[in-house]
Structure formats: structure tokens, C-alpha cells
Amino acid sequence: MSLRIGRLVLETHRQVIYLHLGPKRNCPACHGEGAIPALTETQPHDIEYDLCPCWRPAGIRIPLAPRTRRNAEVPF
């Protein structure tokens, strides 16, 4: 599930919440999409995309439950 408040995006997963900034809606480079065509020499139908500098997908990770530790011993 995800919730967007302006540029702030809140995503919930099983045991963690992610907070990050989305792309700017009025960015002249990506027009709010978050990706711009990469400058590569590929075929016209194979367009690759790079992240726009206005987007910060790396954000804050908030765990809801502690991670479980696995035993170092092999059970068999």
C-alpha cells in the first residue's frame, strides 16, 4: 500500500515502512514522471531511462518488527 502527500511517498510492506520523496510535478526535465531518456546509441524502439535528479528514491526505512536471527547451525 502506498500513500502520497505532495512529494512525500509512504509505502508499507509486511514489516517495514518506507518514506521517500517522489519526483517534482513541475520538473522541466521529466515532467513529473521521475525518469528521463538516457543518451545511449540504441535502436529507436529500445529507449533506456535514467532517474531524474529531482527524484530521491532512497529514503528512510522504519522497521515495524525486529528481524529474526537464523541459527548458524544447519539442522541436517
N, C-alpha and C positions, 0 to 999 in steps of 0.2 A: 504494500500500500504506500502511496506517496501523497504528500500534501505540499502545495506550492503557495507561498506567501510572497508575492513580488518576485525577487530573485532567489530567495531562500527556499531550498527544497529539503523536505523532511521525508526520509524513506524509512519504513520499518520492515524488518525481516524477522526471522524466528526469534533470535536472542540478541539483536543489536539494532540500534537506531543510527542512521547516517544523516548528518547535516552538511549541506554544501551549497555553494552559490551557483545558480544556473546562469545561462547566457543572458546578456543585456538585450532587452527587447528592441532598443533603438540603435543597436550596433551597426555602423555602416558597412562593416566587412561581411558579417554573417546574417544580418537582418533578423536576429533573434533565434537562429537555428542552432548556433554553437559550433558549426563546422564550416570550413571554407575549402574550396577545391585546392588540392595540392598541386604544386608546379612540378609535374613529372612528365616524362615523354612516353606516355602510354597511348593505347588506342583511344579514339574519341568516346567509345562506349564504356571504357574501363576508367571511370573517374575515381580517383582516390581523394580522401578528405583528411584534413588536419584539424585539430582543435583550434578554435578561435582564441586569441589572447584574452577576450572578455569573459571567458568561461573558466571557472575554477572547480573541476570535478572532484579534486581531492579535498576532503573536508574533515569533519570531526566524526569519530566513531564512538558511540556510547553503548557499552555492553549492558544488557539487562540482567544477565545471569552469569556467574563465573564460569569460565571454561573448565571442563573436566580434564583431569590429568589421566593419561593412559599409563598402565603399568609397563615398565621396561621389560618385564619378563614375558616370554612367549608362552601361551598356555598349552602348547603341544610340543 
